[in-house]
């Protein structure tokens, strides 16, 4: 939690899927995404958690006020409690089709090496230090590379030169150097001096570092970890992850099966009395 690995989005997806199952709502994943966005407000993490794979997404141009509901908290905010107001008689229903998403090709030879420091960086704090306005040249720099990166990550074999350069950033990492000690010192790590490495970047808002690689995973993780630990006393753990296809799914068993059965029985009982 609080490491830039998408835990808040995954928690929201888990809560919506559990509510659909226990409440007997039968929501499709597309409709679940609408409910997730009522809390998360951006589809990046929740769409990937729901649908799996390498996912591109964006929020449709909608009235955000229509997504607000009493008692519905916003992710990463300390919301004021509803104060005991019963929202169950008229629950908030978000608009339909609040976002778009698409699964993109991902080269099976590319693995994600995550290097996780032993401290947290709250997303709200990491966002607060970003500027309100950006130079046009910096926005153009990122947009050009993003267009190429999404295609390059699906090629086999992957091209280290293109991917490394396409992972360079001017919109958020330079402003977060003070929050993540060692981030600036990672620049010298490149495919030319680190075999198997494709690129290194912040994972989410940090402090976890994400290295894309095709081999030598332990060497890459230890190199990144040494830089991070050298700038701040502490330790790092690391993992090698693969893209999870298929996305989130429910496995019924134990308490979940019991709750779903009770909910189904209550729904049938209520309908029979109406």
Secondary structure as GFF3:
##gff-version 3
##sequence-region A 1 274
A	DSSP	alpha_helix	7	22	.	.	.	ID=ss1
A	DSSP	alpha_helix	29	40	.	.	.	ID=ss2
A	DSSP	alpha_helix	43	51	.	.	.	ID=ss3
A	DSSP	beta_strand	54	59	.	.	.	ID=ss4
A	DSSP	three_ten_helix	64	67	.	.	.	ID=ss5
A	DSSP	beta_strand	99	104	.	.	.	ID=ss6
A	DSSP	beta_strand	111	117	.	.	.	ID=ss7
A	DSSP	alpha_helix	123	128	.	.	.	ID=ss8
A	DSSP	alpha_helix	136	152	.	.	.	ID=ss9
A	DSSP	alpha_helix	160	166	.	.	.	ID=ss10
A	DSSP	three_ten_helix	173	176	.	.	.	ID=ss11
A	DSSP	three_ten_helix	184	186	.	.	.	ID=ss12
A	DSSP	beta_strand	197	202	.	.	.	ID=ss13
A	DSSP	beta_strand	209	213	.	.	.	ID=ss14
A	DSSP	alpha_helix	217	231	.	.	.	ID=ss15
A	DSSP	beta_strand	236	241	.	.	.	ID=ss16
A	DSSP	alpha_helix	255	273	.	.	.	ID=ss17
###
